[in-house]
Amino acid sequence: MSSSPSSLKKKHQSPVDGRIITILSIDGGGIRGIIPAKILEFLESELQKLDGEDARIADYFDVIAGTSTGGLVTAMLTAPDANNRPIYAAKDIVPFYVQHGPKIFPKRCGLLGLMAALLGPKYNGKYLKELIRKNLGQTRLHHTLTNVVVPSFDIRHMQHTVFSSYELKNMGYKDALLSDICIATSAAPTYFPPHSFTNADGSGHSWDFNLIDGGVAANNPTLVAVREVTKEVVSRSEDFFPIQTLECAKLLVISLGTGSAKQEEKYTAEMASKWGVISWLLHGNSTPIIDVYSQASTDMVDYFLSVIFQAQASQQNYLRIQAENLTGDSSSVDVTTDENMNDLVEIGEYLLLSPLSRVNLQTGIFEPVDGGGTNQDNLIKFAKMLSDEQKFRQSKSQHKN
């Protein structure tokens, strides 16, 4: 892996040869990453039915975006192995969480757990760092098998930091180790310590990063992914098919949530009116202040994209899959008991069979779509569109040659 971003040839078909731009986005949510992992397992299995058992998610998307746990899943789907194929198939992601989750989020009880939470991060993050370093090795951002977008937030400069394949031409110092990017985007305040590192580009320009979880800026990274890929297409309009910013008919977007407890209504104004700093940081197995900020940004992204896609009569090109009925431990980001992880697997499986839902633009509530079928039905449709698009690009590329 000695190639540079400028010399590396793209390993997947470019939108220049296609009819649409394909985008996959995965929210943050800690151990709840099991939920979108089940969705991805189903999607990849459908692609394999169409194109053979070697088919992988990374073969079909122009860009894959992920925040926090979603950033880790993104790396697993796109980092190359020795054979230049993804290091993980989608079906391997849930077993990864089940095996390593209890060590990433070790249980702490009683006074010891309370003191740890008050005096520093809840977890030291050592196991997670070692695990990510071991799995990703020296893989850098430009090595990924398709374009990736991973948000983080720089607390030194107080601004979001997006690690994007599309920025490497002009910002080579962002071509960081994929392991550093994953550790940074997962460094949730109060849960893990911030992550700092220095990275240099080929000209000697270096940058010091002081990063925390991307969820504080973009827990749902779908809009960031749309911005990055459309910005690239517009800037290279002489090479790509004509597209205007957010021309939704030419976008195919799958956005996967990690679930929320919105329907549980577990916080009230009366309850919160009695909270001080500690209560906003600790409430049962939750961190209310983090829940509020991450949920707000997540919902606003879905609402905005729903407005735009519906306004352009292209809602069939945008698929958001999210469970909003989590309760108890399943709504936590760090409860890794066998019972809870089994529950999260079941939630993912149930979500596949649940009705297609979209946000009601009047109420802001996620509601089933009349006659929309199930999420599983729609993933089958999307798999066919993704497969057809890939075949179209391959055919066009062959005719050019």
The 8 nearest C-alpha neighbors of each residue, nearest first, counted from 0:
[[1, 2, 138, 142, 137, 3, 139, 81],
 [0, 2, 3, 7, 142, 4, 138, 137],
 [3, 1, 0, 7, 6, 4, 5, 142],
 [2, 4, 6, 5, 7, 1, 141, 0],
 [5, 3, 7, 141, 6, 2, 167, 168],
 [4, 6, 3, 7, 168, 8, 2, 167],
 [7, 5, 3, 4, 2, 8, 9, 1],
 [6, 8, 4, 5, 2, 3, 9, 141],
 [9, 7, 10, 6, 5, 4, 11, 2],
 [10, 8, 11, 7, 12, 145, 13, 144],
 [9, 11, 144, 8, 145, 12, 7, 143],
 [12, 10, 9, 13, 145, 58, 144, 61],
 [11, 13, 392, 14, 10, 393, 16, 389],
 [12, 14, 15, 16, 11, 17, 61, 392],
 [15, 13, 17, 16, 20, 239, 19, 12],
 [16, 14, 239, 13, 17, 240, 238, 18],
 [15, 17, 392, 14, 13, 395, 396, 12],
 [18, 16, 14, 392, 15, 19, 388, 391],
 [17, 19, 249, 14, 388, 20, 16, 240],
 [20, 18, 249, 250, 17, 21, 251, 14],
 [19, 21, 250, 14, 251, 249, 61, 22],
 [20, 22, 251, 60, 61, 250, 252, 19],
 [23, 21, 252, 62, 60, 63, 61, 251],
 [24, 22, 63, 253, 252, 254, 64, 62],
 [23, 25, 64, 254, 221, 65, 63, 255],
 [26, 24, 65, 69, 255, 254, 64, 256],
 [27, 25, 219, 256, 69, 66, 218, 65],
 [26, 28, 67, 66, 68, 69, 218, 214],
 [27, 29, 31, 332, 257, 68, 32, 30],
 [30, 28, 332, 31, 68, 32, 333, 27],
 [29, 31, 32, 332, 333, 33, 28, 100],
 [30, 32, 33, 28, 29, 257, 34, 332],
 [33, 31, 30, 34, 257, 35, 29, 68],
 [32, 34, 36, 31, 93, 35, 343, 30],
 [33, 35, 347, 32, 36, 37, 257, 31],
 [36, 34, 38, 37, 32, 33, 255, 257],
 [35, 37, 33, 39, 34, 38, 93, 92],
 [38, 36, 40, 35, 347, 39, 34, 33],
 [39, 37, 35, 41, 36, 40, 42, 347],
 [40, 38, 42, 36, 41, 37, 89, 43],
 [41, 39, 89, 90, 37, 43, 38, 42],
 [40, 42, 44, 38, 39, 43, 45, 37],
 [43, 41, 39, 45, 44, 40, 378, 38],
 [42, 44, 46, 40, 45, 41, 56, 39],
 [43, 45, 47, 41, 42, 46, 40, 48],
 [46, 44, 48, 42, 47, 43, 382, 41],
 [47, 45, 43, 49, 48, 44, 382, 50],
 [46, 48, 51, 52, 44, 50, 49, 54],
 [49, 47, 45, 46, 50, 51, 44, 52],
 [48, 50, 46, 47, 51, 45, 386, 383],
 [51, 49, 47, 48, 46, 54, 52, 386],
 [52, 50, 47, 53, 54, 48, 49, 46],
 [51, 53, 47, 54, 50, 48, 44, 55],
 [52, 54, 51, 55, 47, 50, 84, 88],
 [55, 53, 47, 52, 51, 50, 46, 58],
 [56, 54, 57, 58, 43, 53, 88, 85],
 [55, 57, 58, 59, 43, 76, 60, 54],
 [56, 58, 55, 59, 60, 77, 145, 76],
 [59, 57, 56, 55, 60, 11, 54, 145],
 [60, 58, 57, 56, 385, 389, 61, 386],
 [61, 59, 21, 62, 22, 57, 58, 63],
 [62, 60, 21, 22, 146, 145, 20, 59],
 [61, 63, 146, 22, 147, 60, 145, 23],
 [64, 62, 23, 147, 24, 22, 148, 73],
 [65, 63, 148, 24, 147, 149, 224, 220],
 [64, 66, 70, 69, 25, 149, 73, 24],
 [65, 67, 70, 69, 27, 26, 213, 149],
 [66, 68, 185, 184, 27, 70, 69, 212],
 [69, 67, 27, 71, 70, 29, 32, 28],
 [70, 68, 65, 66, 25, 72, 27, 67],
 [71, 69, 65, 66, 73, 67, 68, 72],
 [70, 72, 68, 74, 73, 69, 181, 75],
 [71, 73, 69, 75, 74, 70, 76, 68],
 [74, 72, 70, 76, 71, 75, 65, 69],
 [73, 75, 71, 77, 72, 76, 78, 70],
 [74, 76, 72, 87, 73, 77, 78, 86],
 [77, 75, 73, 74, 85, 87, 72, 78],
 [76, 78, 144, 143, 74, 85, 75, 57],
 [77, 79, 143, 85, 74, 75, 86, 76],
 [80, 78, 85, 83, 84, 86, 77, 143],
 [79, 81, 86, 83, 82, 84, 85, 78],
 [80, 82, 83, 79, 84, 86, 85, 0],
 [83, 81, 80, 84, 79, 85, 86, 78],
 [82, 84, 79, 80, 81, 85, 144, 78],
 [83, 85, 79, 80, 82, 86, 81, 144],
 [86, 84, 79, 77, 87, 78, 76, 80],
 [85, 87, 80, 79, 78, 75, 84, 76],
 [88, 86, 85, 75, 76, 91, 89, 92],
 [87, 89, 90, 91, 55, 85, 76, 86],
 [88, 90, 40, 91, 92, 39, 87, 43],
 [89, 91, 40, 88, 92, 93, 37, 36],
 [92, 90, 89, 88, 94, 93, 87, 95],
 [91, 93, 95, 94, 89, 90, 36, 96],
 [92, 94, 96, 95, 33, 91, 36, 97],
 [95, 93, 97, 96, 92, 91, 98, 90],
 [94, 96, 92, 98, 93, 97, 99, 91],
 [97, 95, 100, 93, 99, 94, 98, 92],
 [96, 98, 94, 95, 100, 99, 93, 340],
 [99, 97, 95, 96, 94, 100, 101, 102],
 [98, 100, 96, 102, 101, 97, 95, 103],
 [99, 101, 96, 103, 102, 97, 335, 104],
 [102, 100, 335, 104, 105, 103, 99, 336],
 [103, 101, 105, 104, 100, 99, 126, 127],
 [102, 104, 100, 127, 101, 126, 105, 99],
 [103, 105, 101, 102, 333, 100, 106, 335],
 [106, 104, 102, 101, 103, 107, 122, 335],
 [105, 107, 104, 108, 101, 334, 335, 112],
 [108, 106, 112, 105, 111, 109, 113, 121],
 [109, 107, 112, 111, 106, 110, 113, 105],
 [108, 110, 111, 112, 113, 107, 114, 106],
 [109, 111, 113, 112, 114, 108, 115, 107],
 [112, 110, 114, 113, 109, 115, 108, 107],
 [111, 113, 107, 108, 115, 110, 114, 109],
 [114, 112, 110, 116, 115, 111, 117, 109],
 [113, 115, 117, 111, 116, 112, 110, 118],
 [114, 116, 112, 118, 113, 117, 119, 121],
 [117, 115, 121, 113, 114, 119, 118, 120],
 [118, 116, 114, 115, 119, 113, 120, 277],
 [119, 117, 115, 116, 114, 120, 121, 113],
 [118, 120, 116, 115, 117, 121, 189, 192],
 [121, 119, 189, 190, 191, 122, 116, 192],
 [120, 122, 190, 116, 115, 189, 119, 191],
 [123, 121, 120, 191, 124, 190, 104, 105],
 [122, 124, 125, 191, 120, 192, 121, 126],
 [125, 123, 127, 122, 126, 191, 128, 103],
 [126, 124, 128, 127, 123, 129, 103, 122],
 [125, 127, 129, 128, 124, 103, 130, 102],
 [128, 126, 130, 124, 125, 103, 129, 131],
 [129, 127, 125, 131, 130, 126, 132, 124],
 [130, 128, 132, 126, 127, 131, 133, 125],
 [129, 131, 127, 133, 128, 132, 126, 134],
 [130, 132, 134, 128, 133, 129, 178, 135],
 [133, 131, 129, 136, 135, 130, 178, 134],
 [132, 134, 130, 131, 136, 135, 129, 128],
 [135, 133, 131, 132, 136, 130, 86, 178],
 [134, 136, 132, 138, 133, 178, 131, 137],
 [135, 137, 132, 133, 138, 134, 178, 131],
 [138, 136, 139, 176, 135, 177, 0, 178],
 [139, 137, 136, 135, 177, 176, 142, 140],
 [140, 138, 176, 177, 142, 141, 175, 174],
 [139, 141, 174, 142, 177, 175, 143, 176],
 [140, 142, 139, 4, 143, 164, 174, 3],
 [143, 141, 139, 140, 138, 144, 78, 79],
 [144, 142, 78, 77, 145, 141, 140, 79],
 [145, 143, 77, 10, 78, 79, 57, 142],
 [144, 146, 143, 57, 62, 61, 147, 77],
 [147, 145, 62, 164, 61, 63, 143, 144],
 [146, 148, 63, 62, 64, 164, 163, 145],
 [147, 149, 163, 64, 162, 224, 63, 164],
 [148, 150, 162, 65, 64, 161, 66, 70],
 [151, 149, 161, 213, 66, 160, 162, 184],
 [213, 150, 152, 184, 160, 212, 159, 161],
 [153, 151, 159, 160, 210, 211, 213, 158],
 [154, 152, 210, 209, 158, 157, 155, 156],
 [155, 153, 157, 156, 209, 210, 152, 158],
 [156, 154, 153, 157, 209, 210, 208, 158],
 [155, 157, 154, 158, 153, 209, 159, 152],
 [158, 156, 154, 153, 155, 159, 152, 160],
 [159, 157, 153, 156, 152, 160, 154, 155],
 [158, 160, 152, 153, 151, 216, 161, 157],
 [161, 159, 151, 152, 150, 153, 158, 162],
 [162, 160, 150, 149, 163, 151, 159, 148],
 [161, 163, 149, 148, 150, 173, 160, 164],
 [162, 164, 148, 165, 166, 161, 147, 149],
 [165, 163, 146, 166, 147, 167, 141, 148],
 [164, 166, 163, 167, 231, 227, 168, 146],
 [167, 165, 163, 164, 168, 170, 169, 171],
 [166, 168, 171, 170, 169, 164, 165, 174],
 [167, 169, 166, 170, 171, 5, 165, 4],
 [170, 168, 167, 166, 171, 165, 172, 173],
 [171, 169, 167, 172, 166, 173, 168, 200],
 [170, 172, 167, 200, 173, 174, 169, 168],
 [171, 173, 200, 199, 174, 170, 198, 205],
 [174, 172, 171, 175, 170, 162, 167, 198],
 [175, 173, 140, 172, 171, 139, 167, 141],
 [176, 174, 173, 139, 140, 177, 198, 179],
 [175, 177, 139, 178, 179, 138, 140, 137],
 [176, 178, 139, 180, 179, 140, 138, 175],
 [177, 179, 181, 176, 180, 132, 131, 135],
 [180, 178, 182, 176, 177, 181, 183, 175],
 [179, 181, 177, 183, 178, 182, 184, 176],
 [182, 180, 178, 184, 183, 179, 71, 70],
 [183, 181, 179, 185, 180, 184, 178, 186],
 [184, 182, 180, 194, 186, 185, 181, 210],
 [183, 185, 212, 67, 213, 151, 181, 186],
 [186, 184, 67, 212, 182, 183, 187, 181],
 [187, 185, 212, 211, 191, 183, 193, 184],
 [186, 188, 212, 190, 191, 185, 211, 189],
 [187, 189, 190, 191, 186, 211, 212, 192],
 [188, 190, 120, 121, 191, 187, 116, 119],
 [191, 189, 121, 120, 187, 188, 122, 192],
 [192, 190, 186, 120, 122, 187, 124, 123],
 [191, 193, 120, 186, 194, 123, 124, 188],
 [194, 192, 211, 186, 210, 191, 195, 209],
 [193, 195, 183, 210, 209, 192, 211, 182],
 [194, 196, 209, 208, 210, 193, 197, 207],
 [195, 197, 208, 207, 198, 194, 209, 179],
 [198, 196, 207, 206, 208, 205, 199, 195],
 [197, 199, 205, 206, 172, 175, 196, 207],
 [200, 198, 205, 172, 204, 203, 206, 201],
 [199, 201, 172, 171, 204, 202, 203, 205],
 [200, 202, 203, 199, 171, 204, 172, 3],
 [203, 201, 200, 204, 199, 171, 205, 172],
 [202, 204, 201, 200, 199, 205, 172, 198],
 [203, 205, 199, 200, 202, 172, 206, 201],
 [206, 204, 199, 198, 172, 203, 200, 197],
 [205, 207, 197, 198, 208, 199, 172, 204],
 [206, 208, 197, 196, 209, 198, 205, 195],
 [207, 209, 195, 196, 210, 197, 206, 153],
 [210, 208, 195, 153, 194, 155, 154, 207],
 [209, 211, 153, 194, 152, 183, 193, 208],
 [210, 212, 186, 193, 152, 183, 184, 151],
 [213, 211, 184, 186, 187, 185, 214, 151],
 [151, 214, 212, 150, 184, 215, 152, 66],
 [218, 213, 215, 217, 212, 216, 293, 66],
 [214, 216, 213, 217, 293, 212, 218, 292],
 [217, 215, 214, 213, 218, 159, 152, 296],
 [218, 216, 214, 219, 220, 213, 215, 296],
 [214, 217, 219, 27, 26, 297, 293, 66],
 [218, 220, 297, 26, 217, 221, 300, 296],
 [221, 219, 223, 217, 222, 218, 65, 64],
 [222, 220, 224, 24, 223, 219, 225, 254],
 [221, 223, 225, 224, 220, 226, 300, 304],
 [222, 224, 226, 220, 221, 225, 227, 148],
 [225, 223, 221, 227, 222, 226, 64, 148],
 [226, 224, 222, 228, 223, 227, 229, 221],
 [227, 225, 223, 224, 229, 228, 230, 222],
 [228, 226, 224, 230, 225, 229, 223, 231],
 [227, 229, 231, 230, 225, 226, 224, 232],
 [230, 228, 232, 231, 226, 227, 244, 225],
 [231, 229, 227, 233, 228, 232, 226, 234],
 [230, 232, 228, 234, 229, 233, 227, 235],
 [231, 233, 229, 235, 234, 230, 236, 239],
 [232, 234, 236, 230, 235, 231, 229, 242],
 [235, 233, 231, 232, 236, 230, 237, 229],
 [236, 234, 232, 233, 237, 238, 239, 231],
 [235, 237, 233, 239, 238, 234, 232, 241],
 [236, 238, 235, 239, 240, 241, 234, 233],
 [239, 237, 236, 235, 15, 240, 232, 241],
 [240, 238, 15, 236, 237, 232, 235, 241],
 [239, 241, 15, 242, 236, 238, 14, 18],
 [242, 240, 236, 239, 243, 233, 237, 232],
 [243, 241, 246, 240, 244, 233, 232, 249],
 [242, 244, 246, 245, 241, 233, 229, 232],
 [243, 245, 246, 229, 242, 233, 230, 226],
 [246, 244, 247, 243, 229, 225, 307, 250],
 [247, 245, 243, 244, 248, 249, 242, 250],
 [246, 248, 250, 249, 245, 308, 313, 311],
 [247, 249, 313, 250, 246, 316, 311, 251],
 [250, 248, 19, 247, 246, 20, 251, 18],
 [249, 251, 20, 247, 19, 248, 21, 252],
 [250, 252, 21, 316, 20, 22, 317, 19],
 [253, 251, 22, 317, 23, 21, 318, 316],
 [252, 254, 318, 23, 319, 317, 24, 22],
 [255, 253, 24, 319, 23, 25, 318, 252],
 [256, 254, 25, 320, 35, 319, 24, 26],
 [257, 255, 321, 26, 258, 320, 25, 35],
 [256, 258, 31, 28, 34, 32, 35, 26],
 [259, 257, 322, 323, 256, 321, 325, 31],
 [258, 260, 323, 325, 261, 330, 322, 324],
 [259, 261, 325, 263, 324, 262, 323, 330],
 [262, 260, 263, 323, 259, 264, 324, 325],
 [261, 263, 324, 264, 260, 323, 325, 259],
 [262, 264, 260, 265, 261, 326, 324, 325],
 [265, 263, 262, 261, 266, 260, 267, 326],
 [264, 266, 263, 267, 260, 261, 262, 326],
 [267, 265, 264, 270, 268, 271, 287, 269],
 [268, 266, 270, 269, 271, 265, 264, 272],
 [267, 269, 271, 270, 272, 266, 273, 274],
 [270, 268, 272, 267, 271, 273, 266, 274],
 [269, 271, 267, 268, 272, 273, 266, 274],
 [272, 270, 268, 274, 273, 269, 267, 266],
 [271, 273, 269, 270, 274, 268, 275, 267],
 [274, 272, 271, 270, 275, 269, 278, 268],
 [275, 273, 271, 278, 272, 279, 276, 270],
 [274, 276, 278, 277, 279, 273, 271, 272],
 [275, 277, 279, 278, 280, 274, 281, 288],
 [276, 278, 280, 279, 275, 281, 274, 117],
 [279, 277, 281, 274, 280, 275, 276, 282],
 [280, 278, 276, 287, 277, 288, 281, 274],
 [279, 281, 286, 277, 278, 287, 288, 276],
 [282, 280, 278, 286, 279, 277, 285, 283],
 [283, 281, 285, 278, 286, 284, 280, 287],
 [282, 284, 285, 281, 286, 278, 327, 331],
 [285, 283, 282, 331, 286, 328, 281, 334],
 [286, 284, 282, 283, 287, 331, 281, 290],
 [285, 287, 280, 281, 289, 288, 282, 290],
 [288, 286, 290, 279, 289, 285, 291, 280],
 [287, 289, 291, 290, 279, 286, 280, 292],
 [290, 288, 292, 287, 291, 286, 293, 280],
 [291, 289, 287, 293, 288, 292, 294, 286],
 [292, 290, 288, 294, 289, 293, 295, 287],
 [291, 293, 295, 289, 294, 290, 296, 288],
 [292, 294, 296, 290, 295, 218, 291, 214],
 [295, 293, 297, 291, 296, 292, 290, 298],
 [294, 296, 292, 298, 297, 293, 291, 299],
 [297, 295, 299, 293, 298, 294, 217, 300],
 [298, 296, 219, 294, 295, 300, 218, 299],
 [297, 299, 301, 295, 300, 296, 302, 294],
 [300, 298, 302, 296, 301, 297, 303, 295],
 [299, 301, 303, 298, 302, 297, 304, 222],
 [300, 302, 298, 304, 299, 303, 305, 297],
 [303, 301, 299, 305, 300, 304, 298, 306],
 [304, 302, 300, 306, 305, 301, 299, 307],
 [303, 305, 307, 301, 306, 302, 308, 300],
 [304, 306, 302, 308, 303, 307, 309, 301],
 [307, 305, 303, 309, 304, 308, 310, 302],
 [308, 306, 310, 304, 309, 305, 311, 303],
 [307, 309, 314, 313, 311, 305, 310, 306],
 [310, 308, 312, 314, 311, 306, 307, 313],
 [309, 311, 307, 308, 312, 306, 313, 305],
 [310, 312, 308, 309, 313, 307, 247, 248],
 [313, 311, 309, 310, 314, 308, 315, 248],
 [314, 312, 308, 315, 311, 316, 248, 309],
 [313, 315, 308, 309, 316, 317, 312, 305],
 [314, 316, 313, 317, 318, 312, 308, 251],
 [317, 315, 251, 314, 313, 252, 318, 250],
 [318, 316, 252, 314, 315, 253, 251, 319],
 [317, 319, 253, 254, 252, 320, 316, 315],
 [318, 320, 254, 255, 253, 321, 317, 357],
 [321, 319, 255, 256, 254, 318, 374, 322],
 [320, 322, 256, 258, 255, 323, 319, 257],
 [323, 321, 258, 324, 259, 350, 325, 320],
 [322, 324, 259, 261, 258, 260, 325, 262],
 [325, 323, 262, 260, 322, 326, 259, 261],
 [326, 324, 260, 330, 259, 329, 323, 258],
 [325, 327, 330, 329, 260, 263, 324, 328],
 [328, 326, 329, 330, 325, 331, 284, 260],
 [327, 329, 331, 330, 334, 326, 339, 284],
 [328, 330, 331, 327, 326, 325, 339, 343],
 [329, 331, 325, 328, 326, 260, 327, 259],
 [332, 330, 328, 329, 333, 285, 334, 284],
 [331, 333, 29, 30, 28, 31, 334, 330],
 [332, 334, 331, 30, 104, 335, 29, 284],
 [335, 333, 336, 331, 328, 332, 339, 104],
 [336, 334, 101, 100, 333, 340, 339, 337],
 [335, 337, 339, 338, 334, 340, 101, 341],
 [338, 336, 340, 339, 341, 335, 97, 342],
 [337, 339, 341, 336, 340, 342, 335, 343],
 [340, 338, 342, 336, 341, 337, 329, 343],
 [339, 341, 343, 337, 342, 338, 335, 336],
 [342, 340, 344, 338, 339, 343, 337, 345],
 [341, 343, 339, 345, 340, 344, 346, 338],
 [344, 342, 346, 340, 345, 341, 34, 339],
 [343, 345, 341, 347, 342, 346, 34, 33],
 [346, 344, 348, 342, 343, 347, 349, 341],
 [345, 347, 343, 349, 348, 344, 350, 342],
 [348, 346, 34, 350, 344, 345, 37, 349],
 [347, 349, 345, 351, 350, 346, 344, 37],
 [350, 348, 346, 352, 351, 347, 345, 353],
 [351, 349, 353, 347, 352, 348, 346, 322],
 [352, 350, 375, 374, 348, 349, 353, 347],
 [351, 353, 349, 350, 373, 375, 374, 354],
 [352, 354, 350, 373, 351, 374, 349, 355],
 [355, 353, 373, 367, 372, 374, 356, 352],
 [354, 356, 373, 374, 371, 367, 368, 372],
 [357, 355, 367, 366, 368, 354, 365, 358],
 [358, 356, 365, 366, 359, 367, 368, 355],
 [357, 359, 365, 364, 363, 360, 366, 302],
 [360, 358, 363, 364, 361, 362, 365, 357],
 [359, 361, 363, 362, 358, 302, 306, 364],
 [360, 362, 359, 363, 364, 358, 302, 306],
 [363, 361, 364, 359, 360, 358, 365, 366],
 [362, 364, 359, 360, 358, 361, 365, 302],
 [365, 363, 359, 358, 362, 366, 360, 357],
 [364, 366, 358, 357, 359, 356, 363, 367],
 [367, 365, 356, 357, 358, 364, 359, 368],
 [368, 366, 356, 355, 354, 369, 357, 365],
 [367, 369, 371, 356, 355, 370, 366, 357],
 [370, 368, 371, 367, 372, 355, 354, 356],
 [369, 371, 372, 368, 355, 367, 354, 373],
 [370, 372, 368, 369, 355, 373, 354, 367],
 [373, 371, 370, 354, 355, 376, 374, 377],
 [372, 374, 354, 355, 376, 375, 353, 352],
 [375, 373, 355, 351, 377, 376, 354, 353],
 [374, 376, 351, 378, 373, 377, 352, 379],
 [377, 375, 373, 379, 374, 378, 372, 380],
 [376, 378, 380, 374, 379, 375, 381, 373],
 [377, 379, 381, 375, 380, 376, 382, 374],
 [378, 380, 382, 376, 377, 381, 375, 383],
 [381, 379, 377, 383, 378, 382, 384, 376],
 [380, 382, 378, 384, 383, 379, 385, 377],
 [381, 383, 385, 379, 380, 384, 46, 378],
 [382, 384, 386, 380, 381, 385, 387, 379],
 [385, 383, 381, 387, 386, 382, 388, 380],
 [386, 384, 382, 388, 383, 387, 381, 59],
 [385, 387, 383, 389, 388, 384, 382, 390],
 [388, 386, 384, 390, 389, 385, 383, 391],
 [389, 387, 391, 385, 386, 390, 384, 392],
 [388, 390, 386, 392, 391, 387, 393, 385],
 [389, 391, 393, 387, 392, 388, 394, 386],
 [392, 390, 388, 394, 389, 393, 387, 395],
 [393, 391, 16, 395, 17, 389, 394, 390],
 [392, 394, 390, 396, 391, 395, 397, 389],
 [395, 393, 397, 391, 392, 396, 390, 398],
 [394, 396, 392, 398, 397, 393, 391, 16],
 [395, 397, 393, 399, 394, 398, 392, 400],
 [396, 398, 400, 394, 399, 395, 393, 392],
 [399, 397, 395, 400, 396, 394, 393, 392],
 [400, 398, 396, 397, 395, 394, 16, 393],
 [399, 397, 398, 396, 395, 394, 393, 16]]
